[in-house]
Amino acid sequence: MTIFNDAFGNYYIGSKFGTTPINWAEILTCIRQALGSNDRADGTFFDASNFFFRIDWRPNITQETLTGTITTPGFNSWPTAFNPNTTRFIFQMGDGSNYTNSFNTSVITHGNLGRAYGSAAVMNPSPNSQVICWMVANNSSFSIFIFKNALNYYFFSNGVLSNSDFAFPLNSYCFYTGRASEGFSNSLLQNQCSAGTLVDNLLVATTGAIANYAHTKINGTATQSEVELYLRRPTLNTVPLGYIPNVFKWKVDGTEPVPQLGDIVSLNMANATSAYKNHGVIHCVVVGRLGNTNAQDLTGDYILMRVAN
């Protein structure tokens, strides 16, 4: 699989023309290329019937104080064993036992402060020609979209928020959404949309009016255009925590053509914020919906993830 890159520090698996079956080794390679060093990330995985994937990593930004080489992580059903002197983030999917116990966990660490976020019964992306993925990574975040069909998909993003009032690493985040309808006896959390940060242990609002927030153009008039996906608290939601890099929110107003999960759409960044200034027309894959009324009601605004042009 070709790993693409652009002039803005982004590295990609997949493009506007499509993508290929999921390959965990290539996902690790993409993250390492985006971080600019193999020392800053390492992963381990089984395949076939022993599905499991885990990656430990840290961003390559000036605010990062951890150093040293991240070594190959072990196989832990709950990822608590790590080197706190080298590792900032842990991402894990599956538990290495069987298909019916697939889950995701993400751990954000900082000294004695740590947060773990998890979801049960997510899609099991074992090696399968029917399961494809897109990915985008930069020096401080990565996002991955694993897709089989509209009933079986998973989107995950992890890293450092942009335009945040919180200093690193308090602006670290985890965001995930997805659906699983095959191979699970327990329907709990099969449809889910959730997020969290290191700032506190409150889940960030991903449902209702807070998630589907109104937004305005620079001139103050209302718009239904795409905007950055800001994370917000369930309370005090007038203060956004920051936005997820390379991920956007498409406001549903009932007049635009209805996209499907996995569709590619184009965005014109001519009036974008400074982070995307001069990026021109970019392309994104539709990776999910924000919860409309609750975390399991995925009928809100569309979530878009940038892919290679």
C-alpha positions as CSV (number, residue, x, y, z in Angstrom):
1,M,0.0,0.0,0.0
2,T,1.3,3.5,-0.9
3,I,1.6,6.0,1.9
4,F,0.9,9.5,0.6
5,N,2.0,12.8,2.0
6,D,1.3,16.5,1.3
7,A,3.0,19.8,1.8
8,F,1.3,20.4,5.2
9,G,2.8,17.6,7.2
10,N,0.1,15.0,6.7
11,Y,0.6,11.4,5.8
12,Y,-2.2,9.2,4.4
13,I,-3.3,5.7,3.7
14,G,-5.9,5.9,1.0
15,S,-6.9,8.8,-1.2
16,K,-9.9,10.3,-2.9
17,F,-9.6,7.5,-5.5
18,G,-10.1,4.8,-2.8
19,T,-8.1,2.6,-0.5
20,T,-7.2,-1.0,0.1
21,P,-7.7,-3.7,2.8
22,I,-6.5,-2.9,6.3
23,N,-2.9,-3.6,7.1
24,W,-1.8,-3.0,10.7
25,A,2.0,-2.9,9.9
26,E,1.4,-0.2,7.3
27,I,-0.7,1.8,9.8
28,L,2.3,1.8,12.2
29,T,4.6,2.8,9.3
30,C,2.3,5.7,8.4
31,I,2.3,7.0,12.0
32,R,6.1,6.7,12.3
33,Q,6.6,8.7,9.0
34,A,4.2,11.4,10.3
35,L,6.1,11.6,13.6
36,G,9.5,11.7,11.8
37,S,11.0,8.9,13.8
38,N,10.6,5.3,14.5
39,D,11.6,5.9,18.2
40,R,8.3,7.8,18.8
41,A,5.9,4.9,18.1
42,D,5.9,1.1,18.2
43,G,3.2,-1.4,17.9
44,T,2.3,-5.1,18.1
45,F,-0.4,-7.2,16.7
46,F,-1.8,-10.6,16.0
47,D,-3.9,-11.4,13.0
48,A,-6.4,-14.0,11.8
49,S,-8.4,-15.6,14.7
50,N,-6.2,-13.9,17.4
51,F,-7.1,-10.3,16.4
52,F,-5.3,-7.7,18.4
53,F,-3.6,-4.4,17.7
54,R,-1.9,-1.9,20.0
55,I,0.3,1.1,19.4
56,D,2.2,3.2,21.9
57,W,3.3,6.6,20.8
58,R,4.0,10.3,21.6
59,P,3.8,13.4,19.5
60,N,6.7,15.2,17.8
61,I,6.1,18.7,19.0
62,T,8.2,21.2,20.9
63,Q,6.0,21.0,24.0
64,E,6.7,17.2,24.4
65,T,9.1,16.5,27.3
66,L,9.3,12.7,27.1
67,T,12.3,11.2,25.3
68,G,13.8,7.9,24.5
69,T,12.8,5.0,22.3
70,I,9.3,3.5,22.7
71,T,9.8,-0.3,22.8
72,T,7.4,-2.9,21.4
73,P,4.4,-3.1,23.8
74,G,3.2,-6.3,25.3
75,F,-0.2,-8.0,24.8
76,N,-2.4,-6.6,27.6
77,S,-6.2,-6.9,27.6
78,W,-6.2,-3.5,29.4
79,P,-3.2,-1.4,28.3
80,T,-1.7,-0.3,31.6
81,A,1.8,-1.6,31.2
82,F,3.8,1.1,29.5
83,N,6.9,3.2,30.0
84,P,5.8,6.6,31.5
85,N,9.1,8.1,30.5
86,T,8.6,7.5,26.7
87,T,4.9,7.0,26.0
88,R,2.1,9.5,26.0
89,F,-0.7,7.7,24.2
90,I,-1.9,4.1,23.9
91,F,-4.4,2.8,21.3
92,Q,-5.6,-0.7,21.4
93,M,-8.2,-2.7,19.5
94,G,-9.3,-6.2,20.4
95,D,-8.3,-8.4,23.3
96,G,-6.5,-11.2,21.6
97,S,-9.0,-13.9,22.5
98,N,-11.9,-14.1,20.0
99,Y,-14.1,-12.1,17.6
100,T,-17.0,-11.7,20.0
101,N,-14.9,-9.7,22.5
102,S,-13.6,-7.0,20.3
103,F,-13.2,-3.7,22.0
104,N,-11.2,-0.4,21.9
105,T,-9.3,1.3,24.6
106,S,-7.3,4.5,24.5
107,V,-5.1,5.8,27.3
108,I,-3.7,9.3,27.7
109,T,-0.9,9.7,30.2
110,H,0.9,12.6,31.9
111,G,2.9,11.9,35.1
112,N,0.5,10.7,37.7
113,L,-2.5,11.9,35.7
114,G,-4.1,9.4,33.3
115,R,-7.4,8.9,31.5
116,A,-8.7,5.7,29.9
117,Y,-11.5,5.7,27.4
118,G,-13.1,2.5,26.0
119,S,-15.9,1.1,24.0
120,A,-17.2,-2.5,23.8
121,A,-18.5,-4.4,20.8
122,V,-16.9,-2.2,18.2
123,M,-16.4,-3.6,14.7
124,N,-13.7,-6.3,14.6
125,P,-11.4,-5.3,11.7
126,S,-9.6,-8.6,11.4
127,P,-7.7,-9.2,8.1
128,N,-10.4,-9.4,5.6
129,S,-10.6,-8.3,2.0
130,Q,-14.0,-6.8,2.7
131,V,-12.6,-4.5,5.5
132,I,-10.8,-1.4,4.1
133,C,-9.3,1.7,5.8
134,W,-8.3,5.3,5.3
135,M,-5.9,7.0,7.6
136,V,-4.4,10.5,8.2
137,A,-1.6,11.3,10.6
138,N,0.6,14.3,11.4
139,N,3.2,15.1,14.1
140,S,0.6,15.3,16.9
141,S,-2.4,13.2,15.9
142,F,-3.8,10.4,13.9
143,S,-7.2,9.3,12.7
144,I,-8.3,6.0,11.2
145,F,-11.5,4.9,9.5
146,I,-12.2,1.2,9.2
147,F,-15.1,0.4,6.9
148,K,-17.0,-2.7,5.8
149,N,-20.5,-1.2,5.2
150,A,-22.9,1.3,6.8
151,L,-23.7,-1.2,9.6
152,N,-20.1,-2.2,10.3
153,Y,-17.5,0.7,10.6
154,Y,-15.3,2.4,13.1
155,F,-13.7,5.8,13.3
156,F,-11.0,6.6,15.9
157,S,-8.9,9.8,16.4
158,N,-6.2,10.4,19.1
159,G,-3.7,13.1,19.8
160,V,-3.5,16.8,20.5
161,L,-6.3,19.3,19.9
162,S,-5.6,22.4,17.8
163,N,-6.5,25.9,18.9
164,S,-6.9,24.9,22.5
165,D,-6.7,27.1,25.6
166,F,-5.1,24.2,27.5
167,A,-1.4,23.7,27.4
168,F,0.0,20.3,26.3
169,P,-0.6,17.6,27.4
170,L,-3.9,18.8,28.9
171,N,-5.2,19.3,25.4
172,S,-4.8,15.6,24.5
173,Y,-7.9,13.9,23.3
174,C,-9.6,10.7,22.2
175,F,-12.6,10.5,19.9
176,Y,-14.4,7.5,18.5
177,T,-17.7,6.6,16.8
178,G,-18.9,3.5,15.0
179,R,-21.4,0.7,14.7
180,A,-21.2,-3.1,14.8
181,S,-24.0,-5.4,13.7
182,E,-22.2,-8.7,13.0
183,G,-20.7,-11.2,15.3
184,F,-21.8,-9.8,18.7
185,S,-24.2,-11.3,21.1
186,N,-24.4,-8.1,23.2
187,S,-25.9,-5.1,21.5
188,L,-24.7,-2.6,24.2
189,L,-22.6,0.2,22.7
190,Q,-22.8,-1.2,19.2
191,N,-23.8,2.3,18.0
192,Q,-21.7,4.9,19.9
193,C,-20.2,8.3,19.6
194,S,-18.0,9.5,22.4
195,A,-14.9,11.6,23.3
196,G,-12.7,12.7,26.2
197,T,-9.7,14.7,27.0
198,L,-7.0,14.8,29.7
199,V,-8.4,18.0,31.1
200,D,-10.9,16.2,33.3
201,N,-12.8,12.9,33.4
202,L,-16.0,14.2,31.9
203,L,-16.9,12.9,28.6
204,V,-17.0,15.6,25.9
205,A,-20.5,16.3,24.5
206,T,-21.2,14.4,21.3
207,T,-25.0,14.5,21.4
208,G,-27.8,17.0,21.0
209,A,-27.5,20.7,20.4
210,I,-24.1,20.9,22.1
211,A,-22.6,18.5,19.6
212,N,-24.6,19.8,16.6
213,Y,-23.6,23.4,17.4
214,A,-24.5,26.3,15.2
215,H,-21.7,28.2,13.5
216,T,-21.3,31.3,11.4
217,K,-19.3,32.6,8.6
218,I,-16.6,35.3,9.1
219,N,-19.1,38.0,8.1
220,G,-21.6,36.7,10.8
221,T,-24.2,35.2,8.5
222,A,-25.4,31.7,9.1
223,T,-23.9,28.9,7.1
224,Q,-24.4,25.1,6.8
225,S,-20.8,24.7,5.5
226,E,-18.2,22.4,6.9
227,V,-16.3,23.5,10.0
228,E,-13.7,22.2,12.4
229,L,-14.9,19.6,14.8
230,Y,-14.5,21.3,18.2
231,L,-14.9,19.2,21.3
232,R,-17.1,20.8,24.0
233,R,-18.0,19.9,27.6
234,P,-21.6,18.9,28.4
235,T,-21.7,22.0,30.6
236,L,-20.1,25.3,30.0
237,N,-20.2,24.4,26.3
238,T,-19.7,28.0,25.2
239,V,-15.9,27.3,25.8
240,P,-14.7,24.8,23.2
241,L,-11.7,22.7,24.2
242,G,-10.1,22.7,20.8
243,Y,-10.6,21.0,17.5
244,I,-9.5,17.7,16.1
245,P,-6.8,18.0,13.3
246,N,-7.9,17.0,9.8
247,V,-11.4,16.2,11.0
248,F,-14.5,18.3,10.1
249,K,-18.2,18.6,10.8
250,W,-20.8,18.9,8.0
251,K,-23.9,20.6,9.4
252,V,-27.1,18.8,8.3
253,D,-29.8,21.3,7.1
254,G,-31.9,18.9,5.0
255,T,-31.2,20.6,1.7
256,E,-27.8,19.1,0.8
257,P,-27.5,15.8,-1.1
258,V,-27.4,13.0,1.5
259,P,-23.9,11.4,1.6
260,Q,-23.3,7.8,2.6
261,L,-20.7,6.5,5.0
262,G,-17.5,5.9,3.0
263,D,-18.3,8.5,0.3
264,I,-15.6,11.0,-0.7
265,V,-16.6,14.7,-0.6
266,S,-14.5,17.8,-1.5
267,L,-14.1,20.8,0.7
268,N,-13.0,24.3,-0.5
269,M,-10.7,25.7,2.2
270,A,-10.6,29.2,0.7
271,N,-12.3,30.7,3.8
272,A,-10.8,28.3,6.3
273,T,-9.1,29.2,9.6
274,S,-5.3,29.8,9.6
275,A,-4.5,26.2,10.2
276,Y,-5.9,25.3,6.7
277,K,-5.2,28.5,4.9
278,N,-3.9,28.1,1.4
279,H,-4.8,24.4,1.4
280,G,-7.2,24.9,-1.5
281,V,-9.7,22.1,-2.3
282,I,-9.2,19.1,-0.1
283,H,-11.0,15.7,0.0
284,C,-12.6,13.9,2.9
285,V,-14.2,10.5,3.5
286,V,-17.5,10.5,5.4
287,V,-16.6,8.6,8.6
288,G,-19.7,8.9,10.9
289,R,-22.4,10.9,12.5
290,L,-22.6,12.9,15.7
291,G,-25.1,11.7,18.2
292,N,-28.4,13.6,17.7
293,T,-30.2,12.7,21.0
294,N,-27.9,10.3,22.8
295,A,-24.6,8.5,22.3
296,Q,-26.2,5.6,20.5
297,D,-28.4,7.7,18.1
298,L,-26.0,8.4,15.2
299,T,-28.3,10.6,13.2
300,G,-26.7,14.0,13.7
301,D,-24.2,16.0,11.7
302,Y,-21.7,14.2,9.4
303,I,-18.1,13.7,10.5
304,L,-15.5,14.0,7.7
305,M,-11.8,12.9,7.7
306,R,-9.2,14.3,5.4
307,V,-7.8,11.9,2.8
308,A,-5.0,12.3,0.2
309,N,-5.8,14.3,-2.9
